């Protein structure tokens, strides 16, 4: 899957929108824990 976007500065907002679309009930704390699991 590929995605194009006009400006790299838009990437955080795009990431939040995709996350909310796929995981609508995830809290911010749960999201932080999930990202920590991927980075370790």
Helices and strands as residue ranges (DSSP letters): G 8-10, H 11-22, H 28-39
